[in-house]
Amino acid sequence: MAFPPGFLDELRSRISLSGLIGRSVKLVRRSREYAGLCPFHHEKTPSFYVVEDKAFFHCFGCGAHGDAIGFVMRHDNLDFIEAIEKLAGEAGLAVPRPTPQERERAQQQKTLLGALEAAAAFYEARLGSPAGARARSYLDERGLDTETIRRFRLGWAPDDRQALRRSLSGDFPESLLIEAGLLRRPSSVAAGEPIDYFRSRIMFPIGDKTGRVIAFGGRMIGDGQPKYLNSPESAVFEKGHVLYGWAAARAGLSREAPSAGPGLIVAEGYMDVIALHRAGYRTAVAPLGTALTDFQLHDLWRLGPEPILCFDGDEPGQQAAARVLRRALPLLRPGCSLRFATLPSGEDPDSIIRTSGRAGLDQILAAARPLADMLWESEVRGTPRDTPERLAGIQNRLLEHVRAISDPMVRSEFTILFRQRCDPWQARRKSLRKSPSSTAVHDGPPPPPRQPQHLQREILFRILLHFPGLIVEVAEEFASLDLPEADFVQLRHEILALQALRPGLDAGTLQQHLVQSGFAATVDALLSPSVDTGFVVRCPDPASARKEWTHVIRMLGGRERSVMAEAGNVLESEVSAEKWERFQAAREQALKQGLIASEDHI
């Protein structure tokens, strides 16, 4: 509803923003502002500020920003009207009464909601009756217990074409039941009276943001078609504006600590959501049998900054994920994106949970890929990159996708990321063009050689990316290491922070977390063949990696720099297998001369 001019300004002026936020956030006054730990993301150093005289808050960590209404909406998971009503009650300010037209529509909705609630109760009762035995047997086979059935208010629409009509017609006019999508007129005029819209189906009540029943989804048992059927749209139900399980997910997120779970999960259907909730994932939702709409994406971001899409592993499921990816591109904004969990082919969340339990799905969710990675892979997977034309084609397609992003900052970051990822290919292509027998003249100056010390620092990071079990053992040396490169400083901070929070990480999980945390380009560069230098052969296990770490640390510290200067110069111009062998030969000679301790030799 629209509010009269000045009402919202009056409401904001009556609310002390620092007082409102201070109820849930410990604020410390700093000059004209207040600072505290952000309630919207996990942090140890305050980056959340409240500016009282300008009536706004801002977090420099996650980008959260807004006024009193925005804070209540985000913190309490309320919509705009709910937040205004809550604040108005605290401020002693009456919310303007709606117009006669608005009151009429509200009364109509209330009546429709009453009929839909009565229908939900009818379907629940039929599921528990002898007529619902077949449906109960199906739900039991799917692993649903009585408590889960009760919590999600599952029901059964019997075969009888008039069962619901007979039950509700005494309390509600038939015209209203038709408008609510509970009855329908037969397609043939001669067919007579209205009949029940749902028959021979397991019923899934669909709730609004407060949990009120606004529609139903019905699943056919057996071979009937369509397999799933939703209520027709009405004054209270617009399919593209509703997510199944939204109210329950909002409640689950409000109880969940920032680092306690995977966050918001988007599955494909009703049974997936129910199975996820039953397995302890109380933050799962699903669209209603269609691709996610712009409205639903914005609703998802109201609940969490990076929902995980967990669609089926079959071809239709992956196509649905691809459609969501492209639909989301124009809507991306700082801090708001999507992640994608790849399920095994033919599996869905429900089947994974039934066969592998929560542990199996935990692994899949932990490996969810950022949207940028999915977009990258969609264009480069299986595409040859051996000619300038093919490489240019890939870059052009990627940048076409990037141009769809509306937010200039996000668009710029995507452009930088994709161009950086294409750089190793360009360098590789240039090196392939060089040949001892080639007489071609190549334009442009050669790239500046990497200094040996920079290469050594790269090797240290590569060791930890492959063997994160060493992080605890070398943490002190790693933390005190002199790093001139700003991106290495930030990467080190993230690695140490993650190890403190989640000890025992394996290499895949560490690398995936770093990619999701914004270090994709740096990690890709460190894991690229240009830094390999026979690494897998040299360090096949943690013990040999630990020896390599000790050796490189000593070189950086200067103990072996004079001895190995000539060998280090071998690598200055270009890293290659041949020059690495020359470097290793120099180390062997130094070992024989007693200039390097035997424990450093690999």
C-alpha positions, 0 to 999 in steps of 0.5 A: 500500500502507498503511504501519505507524503511525510509519514515515513519521514515522521516515522524515521524521525521518531526512531533513534537508529543507534538505540534501535540497532543497539538492542542487538549490536554492541555499539561503541561511540566513535566521534559522531558515529557508532561502531560495532560488529556487523550483525549481517556477516561474521567478523572479528573487527568492527566494520559496521557503523551507525551515523545517527545524525544522517539516520543510516547504517553502513557495513564496510565489510559486507556492504549492508546499508540502509535506514531504520526500516531497512535494518528491521527488514534485514535483521528481523526478516520482515517485508516493508509493510511488516517493518513499518507496522513494527516501528510505528507501534514502537514510535506510537505512530498510527499507520494510515488507514487504507482506502475503501478500495484497499479495505475491500481487497483486504476483505476479499483476501481475508475471505479467500484465505479463510477458504484456503485454510479450510481446504488445507484442514480438509485435505489433512483430515483425508490423508489420515482417513482410510481413503488416504492409505495409498498416499500415506504408503507413498509418503512412508516409502519416501521416508516421511514420518508423522511429525514431518507430515504434520509440520508441512501439513501434507494432505490428500485430495480424494478421487471424488469429484465433489468431495471438497465442494460438499465439505466447504459449500455450506460455509463459502459460496461456490463463486469464492471457492472457484476464485480461490482455485479450489473448484473449477467449472467443467470444460463442457457446459453439459457437465453440470456443477463445479468440480474439485480442482484437485483429485487423487493427489498428495497435497502440499499447502503453499504459504505466504511470507507469514505462513498463511495458506495461499495455494496448493501443489498437488502430486499425482500418484501413479501415471496420471498427468500432469505429475504436479499441478499448482493452484491457478493464480488468484488475488492472494497467489501469484506463482512467480512471487512465491517460494515454497518454504519461505516462512520456514526458511526465514525462521531457520535463518534467524536461529542459525549462527552465521557460520553454522550451516550452508545458508539458504538452499534452493531446491527444485521441488516440494519433496526436496525442501521437505527432505532437506528440512527433515535432515536438518537443513531448515533454510531450504526453499523451492520455486513452484515448478518454474524457473526462478523469476526476478522477484524470487531472486530478490526475495532470496537475497532478502534471506541471504547474500549467496543462496546455493542452488541445489538442482537435480543432477540430470539434464533438465536440472542442469538446464534449469541452473543455467537459466537461473544463472543467466537470469541473475546476471542483470540483477547482481549487485555487490555482495549478492550473488548465487552459488551452484551445488553440482549433484551426481547425474540422476540424483536430487537432494532427497535421494542423496539424503536417503542414500548417503545421509547428511554427510553426503550432502554436506560435502556437495554443498561445501563444494558449491561453485560461485556464479562466476566459475559456473559462467566461466566453465559454461563457455570454456568446457570442451572448447579448443583454445589452440588458436587466436580465433578460438581464444578470441571467441571464448573471450567475446562470449564471456564478455557478452554475458558480462555486459548483461550485468547492470551494476557497474562495479560488479560488471568491472570485477567480472571483466577483470576476472575473466581477462586475468583467467585468459592471460595464462592461455595467451602466454601459453599461446605465445610460448607455443609460437616460439621454436628453435627453427622459427624465423617469425618476428613477434611484436611487442617486448617480452614480459619482464622476468619474475624475480627468484624471490617472487617465484619462491613465495609462489612455491610456498603458497602452492605448497599450502594449497596442495597440503593444507595440513602443513598450515598449523605446523608452519603458521608462525613462519608463514605469518611473519613472511615478508610479502611485498605482493598485496594480493599475497598478503590478503591471501595469507590472511584468508588462509590463516583465518580459515584454518583457525575457524575450520582446522583439518581442511583438505586441499579441495575445500581450501581452494574452493573456499578461497575461490568463493572468497574472491581470490579466484584469479590469484589461486588460478595463477598459483595452480597454473602450469607456469608455477608447477616446475615439476612440483607434483614430482618433487612433492608427492606427499606432505613429508617432501612438501615440508622439506621443500617448505624449509628449503625455500624459507631458508633461501628467502631468509638469505642463508643460501642466497649467495650459494644459490644465486647462479642457480636462481638466475637460471629461472629468472627469464622463464620457468621451464622443465629444462631450466628447473633441471639445471636449478636442481643440478646446482642444488645437487652440487651445493649439497656435495660441497656441504653448502646445503644441509642434507635434510634440505635436499629433495 
